[in-house]
Amino acid sequence: MKKTLIALALTALPVAAMADVVLYGQIKGGLGVTFQDGNNSQDGTITQMEDYGSRIGFKGEEDLGNGLKAIWQVEQRVSLAGAQVSEGWNTRDTFIGLEGGFGKVRAGYVSDQFNENMETMDIWEYRTGAGAAARGLATMTRFDGRSQGIRYDSPNFGGFDFNITHQLSDSATEGRFDKPGKDDFGQSTIVGLNYENSGFFGKVGYGLYKATAGDDDGQLVRVEGGYDANNLFVGLAYQYAKDMPAYDAYGSGLIGGTADKAHEAAISVAYTIGAVTPKITYAHGWDQKINGSDLDNSGYDQVIIGADYALSKRTTALVSAGWMNAANGFNDEGKLDDGDLYSVGVGLRHKF
């Protein structure tokens, strides 16, 4: 009898040890058809299986007493479309930190204000690549991301909270030093301020990116505001970038170039009626200033329409169609020509 009790106790130990670990994630993807019409040699139609950013993660916490707790998370990408994205451990937010009355501090591979708090406007599921340019705000959110660094989030003060993220140089490793003469090359500091009350929200983000354009530091500002309650979502966003990589909506030839100034704006609306949520987004990027001059046809216009259908609390059917008019290469005179990109996608999303 004693041996049986001991065996049962030993069997229960791993369960108890893992009691604070939470398994979570999303599996989402579908079929996409994208058509490009311009002067690019790649014009034509692509039909393919798409992953919409599937992920799996583990997280937990430990009560340290006096209102303090240790927090941790390990999250990674997975893909329904094989090697479409970079899979592997800790390819998404992975960190360890402390949380208490002072707020929250995380160290590791962490998202900044733009990536974690300010993608409210991007209400779509899509993949990377050409389809993303048409069926999601991948162009406007191209700077949103995560890097190795440290992030602090404040407590909430009457609906307001702020955060600051200092991202270290990902290119500096034990065998590779920073750019000569620029000890802070590749580093960035991003600060954010958020407000929410009775469904109304406002968000501001500012990023300083060291040595993005030669010896110049890049700067990024985004402002978002709107209403999200009572089955209605309405959001507006404006973004200004200085000395940052130019937007290359699809095949314009500007990729890798630097824009002195770039302005973009977007509006998104969604309304839930029973199990159905119709959605629409319009985005506009003005012509960019490059090397001190406005570059004609370097902007874009974009419209996305679609709907979500809730099959259950955790499973949703998705359909969307997008159009983008943007630069599509250079003509014989060396000037940018525009073209049209169309994309339609249907898929499913399951959260666990």
The 8 nearest C-alpha neighbors of each residue, nearest first, counted from 0:
[[1, 3, 2, 4, 5, 6, 7, 8],
 [0, 2, 4, 3, 5, 6, 7, 8],
 [3, 1, 5, 0, 4, 6, 7, 8],
 [2, 4, 6, 0, 1, 5, 7, 8],
 [5, 3, 7, 1, 6, 2, 8, 0],
 [4, 6, 8, 2, 7, 3, 1, 9],
 [7, 5, 3, 9, 8, 4, 2, 10],
 [6, 8, 10, 4, 5, 9, 3, 11],
 [9, 7, 5, 11, 10, 6, 4, 12],
 [10, 8, 6, 12, 11, 7, 5, 13],
 [9, 11, 7, 8, 12, 6, 13, 14],
 [10, 12, 8, 14, 9, 13, 7, 15],
 [11, 13, 15, 9, 14, 10, 16, 8],
 [14, 12, 16, 15, 11, 17, 10, 9],
 [15, 13, 17, 11, 12, 16, 18, 10],
 [14, 16, 18, 12, 17, 13, 11, 19],
 [15, 17, 13, 14, 18, 12, 19, 20],
 [16, 18, 14, 20, 15, 19, 13, 12],
 [17, 19, 15, 20, 16, 14, 21, 13],
 [18, 20, 59, 17, 60, 21, 61, 16],
 [21, 19, 59, 17, 58, 18, 57, 22],
 [20, 22, 58, 57, 59, 23, 19, 18],
 [21, 23, 57, 56, 20, 58, 24, 55],
 [24, 22, 351, 56, 55, 21, 57, 25],
 [25, 23, 55, 54, 351, 56, 350, 26],
 [24, 26, 350, 53, 54, 349, 351, 27],
 [25, 27, 53, 349, 348, 54, 350, 24],
 [28, 26, 348, 53, 51, 347, 349, 50],
 [27, 29, 50, 51, 346, 49, 347, 79],
 [346, 28, 30, 49, 345, 48, 347, 50],
 [29, 31, 48, 345, 344, 49, 47, 346],
 [32, 30, 344, 47, 343, 46, 48, 49],
 [31, 33, 46, 343, 342, 45, 344, 47],
 [34, 32, 342, 45, 44, 341, 130, 343],
 [33, 35, 44, 341, 43, 340, 342, 45],
 [36, 34, 340, 42, 43, 339, 341, 37],
 [35, 37, 339, 42, 338, 340, 34, 43],
 [38, 36, 338, 39, 327, 339, 42, 35],
 [37, 39, 327, 40, 328, 338, 36, 42],
 [38, 40, 41, 37, 42, 327, 328, 250],
 [41, 39, 42, 38, 37, 43, 328, 250],
 [40, 42, 39, 43, 35, 38, 37, 250],
 [43, 41, 35, 40, 36, 39, 37, 44],
 [42, 44, 35, 34, 41, 36, 45, 33],
 [43, 45, 34, 33, 35, 46, 32, 42],
 [44, 46, 33, 32, 47, 34, 43, 31],
 [47, 45, 32, 31, 33, 44, 48, 30],
 [48, 46, 31, 30, 49, 45, 32, 29],
 [47, 49, 30, 29, 80, 31, 50, 46],
 [50, 48, 29, 28, 30, 80, 126, 47],
 [49, 51, 28, 79, 78, 80, 52, 126],
 [52, 50, 125, 126, 28, 27, 124, 53],
 [51, 53, 50, 54, 126, 27, 76, 78],
 [54, 52, 26, 77, 25, 27, 78, 51],
 [55, 53, 76, 77, 24, 25, 75, 52],
 [56, 54, 24, 75, 74, 23, 25, 76],
 [55, 57, 74, 23, 73, 24, 22, 75],
 [58, 56, 22, 73, 21, 72, 74, 23],
 [59, 57, 72, 21, 71, 20, 73, 56],
 [60, 58, 20, 19, 71, 70, 21, 72],
 [59, 61, 70, 69, 71, 19, 68, 62],
 [62, 60, 69, 68, 63, 70, 59, 19],
 [61, 63, 68, 64, 67, 69, 60, 66],
 [64, 62, 68, 67, 61, 69, 65, 66],
 [63, 65, 66, 67, 62, 68, 61, 99],
 [66, 64, 67, 63, 99, 62, 68, 100],
 [67, 65, 64, 99, 68, 100, 63, 62],
 [68, 66, 99, 63, 64, 65, 98, 62],
 [69, 67, 62, 63, 61, 98, 97, 70],
 [68, 70, 97, 61, 60, 96, 98, 62],
 [71, 69, 60, 96, 97, 95, 59, 68],
 [72, 70, 95, 94, 58, 59, 96, 60],
 [71, 73, 58, 93, 94, 57, 74, 59],
 [72, 74, 93, 57, 56, 89, 58, 94],
 [75, 73, 56, 91, 89, 92, 93, 55],
 [76, 74, 90, 89, 91, 88, 54, 55],
 [75, 77, 54, 86, 90, 53, 91, 55],
 [76, 78, 54, 53, 86, 75, 55, 79],
 [77, 79, 80, 50, 81, 53, 84, 76],
 [78, 80, 50, 81, 28, 77, 49, 53],
 [81, 79, 78, 50, 83, 49, 48, 82],
 [80, 82, 83, 78, 79, 84, 77, 50],
 [81, 83, 84, 80, 85, 78, 86, 79],
 [84, 82, 81, 80, 78, 85, 50, 49],
 [85, 83, 82, 86, 78, 76, 77, 81],
 [84, 86, 87, 82, 83, 76, 90, 77],
 [87, 85, 76, 77, 84, 90, 75, 88],
 [88, 86, 90, 75, 89, 76, 85, 77],
 [87, 89, 75, 90, 74, 86, 73, 76],
 [90, 88, 75, 74, 91, 93, 73, 87],
 [91, 89, 75, 88, 76, 87, 74, 86],
 [90, 92, 75, 74, 89, 93, 76, 108],
 [93, 91, 109, 108, 74, 110, 94, 89],
 [94, 92, 73, 108, 72, 89, 74, 107],
 [93, 95, 107, 106, 72, 71, 108, 105],
 [96, 94, 71, 105, 106, 70, 72, 107],
 [95, 97, 105, 70, 104, 69, 106, 71],
 [96, 98, 69, 104, 70, 68, 103, 105],
 [99, 97, 103, 68, 102, 67, 69, 104],
 [100, 98, 67, 101, 102, 66, 68, 103],
 [99, 101, 102, 66, 154, 98, 67, 103],
 [102, 100, 99, 154, 153, 103, 98, 152],
 [103, 101, 153, 154, 99, 100, 152, 98],
 [102, 104, 98, 152, 151, 97, 99, 153],
 [105, 103, 151, 96, 97, 150, 98, 152],
 [106, 104, 96, 150, 95, 149, 94, 151],
 [107, 105, 149, 94, 95, 148, 96, 150],
 [106, 108, 94, 147, 148, 109, 93, 149],
 [107, 109, 147, 93, 146, 92, 94, 148],
 [108, 110, 92, 145, 146, 107, 147, 93],
 [111, 109, 145, 114, 115, 144, 92, 146],
 [110, 112, 114, 113, 164, 115, 145, 189],
 [113, 111, 116, 115, 191, 114, 204, 117],
 [114, 112, 117, 143, 111, 116, 115, 204],
 [113, 115, 143, 144, 111, 112, 110, 116],
 [116, 114, 112, 110, 113, 111, 117, 118],
 [117, 115, 112, 113, 114, 118, 119, 111],
 [118, 116, 113, 119, 114, 115, 112, 202],
 [117, 119, 120, 121, 116, 114, 113, 115],
 [120, 118, 117, 121, 122, 116, 234, 223],
 [119, 121, 118, 122, 234, 267, 236, 235],
 [120, 122, 118, 119, 123, 136, 135, 267],
 [121, 123, 120, 119, 124, 267, 135, 118],
 [124, 122, 121, 135, 125, 134, 136, 319],
 [123, 125, 51, 135, 122, 126, 52, 317],
 [126, 124, 51, 131, 135, 123, 134, 127],
 [125, 127, 51, 131, 50, 49, 130, 128],
 [126, 128, 131, 130, 125, 129, 137, 132],
 [129, 127, 131, 130, 126, 132, 249, 137],
 [128, 130, 132, 131, 249, 133, 127, 33],
 [131, 129, 133, 132, 128, 342, 134, 33],
 [130, 132, 127, 135, 134, 126, 129, 128],
 [131, 133, 129, 130, 137, 134, 135, 248],
 [132, 134, 321, 322, 130, 131, 323, 135],
 [135, 133, 321, 131, 303, 130, 132, 320],
 [134, 136, 131, 137, 123, 133, 132, 125],
 [135, 137, 138, 139, 121, 140, 132, 134],
 [136, 138, 140, 135, 141, 139, 132, 131],
 [139, 137, 141, 136, 140, 248, 132, 246],
 [138, 140, 136, 141, 137, 263, 238, 142],
 [139, 141, 137, 143, 142, 138, 136, 118],
 [142, 140, 138, 137, 143, 139, 246, 144],
 [143, 141, 140, 144, 113, 139, 114, 219],
 [144, 142, 114, 113, 140, 141, 145, 111],
 [143, 145, 114, 110, 142, 111, 146, 113],
 [144, 146, 110, 109, 111, 108, 147, 92],
 [147, 145, 108, 109, 166, 148, 110, 169],
 [146, 148, 108, 107, 166, 167, 109, 169],
 [147, 149, 166, 167, 107, 165, 106, 146],
 [148, 150, 106, 165, 164, 105, 166, 107],
 [149, 151, 164, 105, 163, 104, 165, 106],
 [150, 152, 104, 162, 163, 103, 164, 105],
 [153, 151, 162, 103, 102, 161, 104, 150],
 [152, 154, 102, 161, 160, 162, 155, 103],
 [153, 155, 102, 160, 156, 101, 152, 100],
 [156, 154, 160, 159, 158, 157, 153, 161],
 [155, 157, 159, 158, 160, 154, 153, 194],
 [158, 156, 159, 155, 160, 196, 194, 195],
 [157, 159, 195, 194, 156, 155, 196, 160],
 [160, 158, 194, 156, 155, 157, 193, 195],
 [159, 161, 155, 193, 153, 192, 154, 156],
 [162, 160, 192, 191, 153, 152, 193, 159],
 [161, 163, 152, 191, 151, 190, 153, 192],
 [162, 164, 190, 151, 189, 150, 191, 165],
 [165, 163, 150, 189, 188, 149, 111, 166],
 [166, 164, 188, 149, 148, 187, 167, 150],
 [165, 167, 148, 187, 186, 147, 146, 164],
 [168, 166, 186, 148, 147, 169, 165, 187],
 [167, 169, 185, 186, 170, 171, 184, 166],
 [168, 170, 171, 167, 147, 146, 185, 172],
 [171, 169, 168, 172, 177, 185, 175, 176],
 [172, 170, 176, 175, 177, 169, 168, 173],
 [173, 171, 175, 174, 170, 176, 169, 177],
 [172, 174, 175, 171, 176, 170, 177, 169],
 [175, 173, 172, 176, 171, 170, 177, 169],
 [176, 174, 172, 171, 173, 177, 170, 178],
 [175, 177, 171, 172, 178, 174, 173, 170],
 [178, 176, 171, 182, 184, 179, 181, 175],
 [177, 179, 181, 184, 180, 182, 176, 183],
 [180, 178, 181, 177, 182, 176, 184, 183],
 [179, 181, 182, 178, 177, 184, 183, 214],
 [182, 180, 184, 178, 183, 179, 177, 210],
 [181, 183, 184, 177, 180, 178, 179, 176],
 [182, 184, 181, 186, 185, 209, 177, 168],
 [185, 183, 181, 209, 186, 210, 182, 178],
 [186, 184, 168, 209, 183, 187, 210, 169],
 [187, 185, 168, 167, 209, 183, 184, 166],
 [188, 186, 208, 166, 207, 209, 165, 189],
 [187, 189, 165, 207, 164, 206, 166, 208],
 [190, 188, 206, 164, 205, 163, 207, 111],
 [191, 189, 163, 205, 162, 204, 164, 206],
 [190, 192, 204, 162, 161, 112, 203, 163],
 [191, 193, 161, 203, 202, 160, 204, 162],
 [194, 192, 202, 160, 159, 201, 161, 203],
 [195, 193, 159, 201, 158, 200, 202, 160],
 [194, 196, 200, 158, 199, 201, 198, 159],
 [195, 197, 199, 198, 158, 200, 194, 157],
 [198, 196, 199, 195, 228, 200, 226, 227],
 [197, 199, 228, 227, 226, 196, 200, 195],
 [200, 198, 226, 196, 195, 197, 225, 227],
 [201, 199, 195, 194, 224, 225, 226, 198],
 [200, 202, 224, 194, 223, 193, 195, 225],
 [203, 201, 193, 223, 222, 192, 224, 194],
 [204, 202, 222, 192, 191, 221, 223, 193],
 [203, 205, 191, 221, 220, 190, 112, 113],
 [206, 204, 220, 190, 189, 219, 191, 221],
 [205, 207, 189, 219, 218, 188, 208, 190],
 [206, 208, 218, 188, 187, 217, 189, 209],
 [209, 207, 187, 217, 216, 218, 186, 211],
 [208, 210, 216, 186, 184, 211, 185, 187],
 [211, 209, 216, 214, 215, 212, 184, 213],
 [210, 212, 217, 216, 209, 213, 208, 215],
 [213, 211, 215, 210, 242, 214, 216, 257],
 [212, 214, 215, 210, 211, 216, 242, 209],
 [213, 215, 210, 212, 216, 211, 209, 181],
 [216, 214, 212, 210, 213, 211, 217, 242],
 [215, 217, 210, 209, 211, 208, 212, 218],
 [218, 216, 242, 208, 243, 211, 241, 207],
 [217, 219, 207, 241, 206, 240, 208, 216],
 [218, 220, 240, 206, 205, 239, 241, 207],
 [221, 219, 205, 239, 238, 204, 240, 206],
 [222, 220, 238, 204, 237, 203, 239, 223],
 [221, 223, 203, 237, 236, 202, 238, 204],
 [224, 222, 236, 202, 235, 201, 203, 237],
 [225, 223, 201, 235, 200, 234, 202, 236],
 [224, 226, 234, 233, 200, 199, 235, 201],
 [225, 227, 199, 233, 198, 232, 200, 228],
 [226, 228, 232, 198, 231, 199, 233, 225],
 [229, 227, 198, 231, 230, 226, 232, 197],
 [228, 230, 231, 227, 198, 232, 271, 270],
 [231, 229, 271, 228, 270, 232, 227, 272],
 [232, 230, 270, 229, 228, 227, 269, 271],
 [231, 233, 227, 269, 268, 226, 270, 234],
 [234, 232, 268, 226, 225, 267, 227, 231],
 [233, 235, 225, 267, 266, 224, 120, 226],
 [234, 236, 266, 224, 223, 265, 225, 267],
 [235, 237, 223, 265, 264, 222, 266, 224],
 [238, 236, 264, 222, 221, 263, 223, 265],
 [237, 239, 221, 263, 220, 262, 264, 222],
 [240, 238, 262, 220, 261, 219, 221, 263],
 [239, 241, 219, 261, 260, 218, 243, 220],
 [242, 240, 260, 218, 259, 243, 217, 219],
 [243, 241, 259, 217, 258, 212, 257, 260],
 [242, 244, 217, 241, 257, 258, 240, 245],
 [245, 243, 257, 256, 258, 255, 246, 242],
 [246, 244, 258, 257, 256, 247, 243, 253],
 [247, 245, 248, 244, 138, 254, 253, 141],
 [246, 248, 254, 249, 253, 251, 245, 250],
 [249, 247, 246, 138, 132, 325, 250, 251],
 [248, 250, 247, 251, 327, 129, 132, 326],
 [249, 251, 327, 252, 328, 247, 248, 326],
 [252, 250, 328, 327, 326, 253, 249, 247],
 [251, 253, 250, 254, 328, 247, 329, 327],
 [254, 252, 256, 251, 247, 255, 245, 246],
 [253, 255, 247, 256, 252, 245, 246, 251],
 [254, 256, 253, 244, 257, 245, 252, 247],
 [257, 255, 253, 254, 245, 244, 258, 289],
 [256, 258, 244, 245, 243, 242, 259, 212],
 [257, 259, 245, 289, 260, 242, 243, 244],
 [258, 260, 242, 289, 241, 288, 257, 290],
 [261, 259, 241, 288, 258, 240, 287, 242],
 [260, 262, 287, 240, 239, 258, 241, 288],
 [261, 263, 239, 285, 238, 284, 240, 260],
 [264, 262, 284, 238, 283, 237, 285, 239],
 [265, 263, 237, 236, 283, 282, 238, 284],
 [264, 266, 282, 236, 281, 235, 283, 237],
 [265, 267, 235, 281, 234, 280, 236, 282],
 [268, 266, 280, 234, 279, 233, 120, 281],
 [267, 269, 233, 279, 232, 278, 280, 234],
 [270, 268, 278, 232, 277, 231, 276, 279],
 [269, 271, 231, 276, 230, 277, 232, 272],
 [272, 270, 276, 230, 275, 273, 231, 269],
 [273, 271, 275, 274, 276, 270, 230, 277],
 [272, 274, 275, 271, 276, 309, 308, 230],
 [273, 275, 309, 308, 272, 276, 271, 310],
 [276, 274, 308, 272, 273, 271, 307, 277],
 [275, 277, 271, 307, 306, 270, 272, 278],
 [278, 276, 306, 269, 305, 270, 275, 307],
 [279, 277, 269, 305, 306, 268, 304, 276],
 [278, 280, 304, 268, 303, 267, 305, 269],
 [281, 279, 267, 303, 266, 302, 268, 304],
 [280, 282, 302, 266, 265, 301, 303, 267],
 [281, 283, 265, 301, 264, 300, 266, 302],
 [284, 282, 300, 264, 263, 299, 265, 301],
 [283, 285, 263, 298, 299, 262, 300, 264],
 [284, 286, 298, 262, 287, 263, 283, 299],
 [287, 285, 298, 297, 294, 295, 296, 293],
 [288, 286, 261, 293, 294, 297, 260, 285],
 [287, 289, 293, 292, 260, 259, 258, 294],
 [288, 290, 258, 259, 291, 292, 287, 293],
 [291, 289, 292, 259, 288, 258, 257, 293],
 [290, 292, 289, 288, 259, 293, 260, 258],
 [293, 291, 288, 289, 290, 294, 287, 259],
 [294, 292, 288, 287, 295, 289, 286, 291],
 [293, 295, 287, 297, 288, 286, 292, 289],
 [294, 296, 297, 286, 293, 335, 298, 334],
 [297, 295, 298, 335, 326, 286, 337, 294],
 [296, 298, 286, 295, 326, 294, 287, 299],
 [299, 297, 286, 285, 284, 296, 325, 287],
 [298, 300, 325, 284, 324, 283, 301, 285],
 [301, 299, 283, 324, 323, 282, 284, 325],
 [300, 302, 323, 282, 322, 281, 283, 324],
 [303, 301, 281, 322, 280, 321, 282, 323],
 [304, 302, 321, 280, 279, 320, 134, 322],
 [305, 303, 279, 320, 319, 278, 321, 280],
 [304, 306, 319, 278, 318, 277, 320, 279],
 [305, 307, 277, 276, 278, 318, 317, 319],
 [306, 308, 317, 276, 316, 275, 315, 309],
 [307, 309, 275, 316, 315, 274, 310, 276],
 [310, 308, 315, 274, 311, 314, 316, 307],
 [309, 311, 315, 314, 308, 316, 312, 274],
 [312, 310, 314, 309, 313, 315, 274, 308],
 [311, 313, 314, 309, 310, 315, 350, 349],
 [312, 314, 350, 311, 349, 315, 351, 310],
 [315, 313, 349, 311, 310, 348, 312, 309],
 [314, 316, 309, 348, 310, 308, 347, 317],
 [315, 317, 347, 308, 307, 346, 309, 348],
 [318, 316, 307, 346, 345, 347, 306, 315],
 [317, 319, 345, 305, 306, 344, 346, 307],
 [320, 318, 305, 344, 304, 343, 306, 345],
 [321, 319, 343, 304, 342, 303, 134, 305],
 [320, 322, 303, 134, 133, 342, 341, 302],
 [323, 321, 341, 133, 302, 340, 301, 303],
 [322, 324, 301, 340, 133, 300, 339, 325],
 [323, 325, 339, 300, 299, 338, 340, 301],
 [324, 326, 299, 337, 338, 298, 323, 327],
 [325, 327, 337, 251, 336, 297, 296, 335],
 [328, 326, 251, 337, 250, 338, 336, 37],
 [327, 329, 251, 252, 335, 336, 250, 326],
 [328, 330, 335, 334, 333, 336, 331, 327],
 [329, 331, 333, 332, 334, 336, 335, 328],
 [332, 330, 333, 329, 334, 335, 336, 328],
 [333, 331, 330, 334, 329, 335, 336, 328],
 [332, 334, 330, 329, 331, 335, 328, 336],
 [335, 333, 329, 330, 332, 336, 331, 295],
 [334, 336, 329, 328, 296, 326, 330, 337],
 [337, 335, 326, 329, 327, 328, 330, 334],
 [336, 338, 326, 325, 327, 296, 324, 335],
 [337, 339, 37, 327, 324, 325, 36, 326],
 [340, 338, 324, 36, 323, 35, 37, 341],
 [339, 341, 35, 323, 322, 34, 36, 133],
 [342, 340, 322, 34, 33, 321, 133, 35],
 [341, 343, 33, 321, 32, 320, 130, 133],
 [344, 342, 320, 32, 31, 319, 33, 321],
 [343, 345, 31, 319, 30, 318, 32, 320],
 [346, 344, 318, 29, 317, 30, 31, 319],
 [29, 345, 347, 317, 28, 316, 30, 318],
 [346, 348, 316, 27, 317, 315, 28, 29],
 [349, 347, 27, 315, 314, 26, 316, 350],
 [348, 350, 314, 26, 313, 25, 27, 315],
 [351, 349, 25, 313, 24, 26, 314, 348],
 [350, 23, 24, 25, 349, 313, 22, 26]]
